[in-house]
Amino acid sequence: MQKIKSSLPNMVGVLVGFSLLIGVILASVNQITEGPIKIKQEQTLAAGIKTVMQCQQISVAAPLEVTDTIDGKLSSFVIHACAGATGERLGAAVESSTNAFGGELKVLVGFDTNGHILGYTILASSETPGLGAKVDQWFQKDGKGNIIGKNPKGGSLAVSKDGGDVDAITASTITSRAFLKAINQAYRAYMKIDWAHEKVCFEPTNQ
């Protein structure tokens, strides 16, 4: 019994030391990977803005944050005002997210100065890979549920089952509704800003 008692503190000490070592290793790995991950995210966003705004020679202002109450909860939206090569305002790209069938669905949608949809891309999706790929293509200009050129004024984008004029993804009405909800939310956030008086400074993006 005496041998067991004397070895217990040693065992505890070893476990504590091992835990500290693992913690240090994990912290080091996180610090090493954090930078590259952030850079990759920034590059993806920059490329996404060019895609949804349908313009490669583009200048983007510092992001604006807008809040709105969605389903009784306060939600934040990030808005990237954009200008063309000659300085003319093109509109803005808006980050918006909502819950779909498999979890969070985050989209980036571009609007022109009148609120018409220029393009969109999926920033993050918890849907299955196959369904996520469908969302990324279904509502594009050549897709069956094309929303490009539409204006979501009044939250008008809805699937045909809900009285709207957008064809839902086959057998995926829930995901289609979630996607259109994210687009409608983005439009509302975009229209909350008084662009005629909002001072923005555009910076060229080379990413």
C-alpha angles and dihedrals in degrees: 000000000000090000092054092050093050093049096049096077089048091053091049091048092051092049093048091048091048091050091050091049092051090048092053092048093049092047090051093049091048091050091050095049098037094076098050091044091053092048090050091050091050091049092049091050093047091050090045092054091054090049098049093042091050091228131107098187097063141148120209127202124221108284119268122211120217126183127208135173110249119181090342094309130103111246130186127222127192116217125197111196111209138201132189130241093279094046098259114144113251099183125253145290114232129201112217134167139186140163116276131180095288099032136277119016114192121190138181113213129184123216129189121226091276095050099258116143113254098178146314142214135190113249097181136357136182092194121110112281092252095050092043090055090050092053090051091056109023097075096040123110093272094038128103091246096045113178098167111125094018123124114221093206109162092009089288098157108104139143118262091252088063094047096269131121100240119103111230123228108272110272090352106092094141093056091044091053091049092050093050090046089056090051093048090048091050090052092051091051091048093051092049090075119084095225093182090066102024110111112219131171115211123215123193115245120216097178 
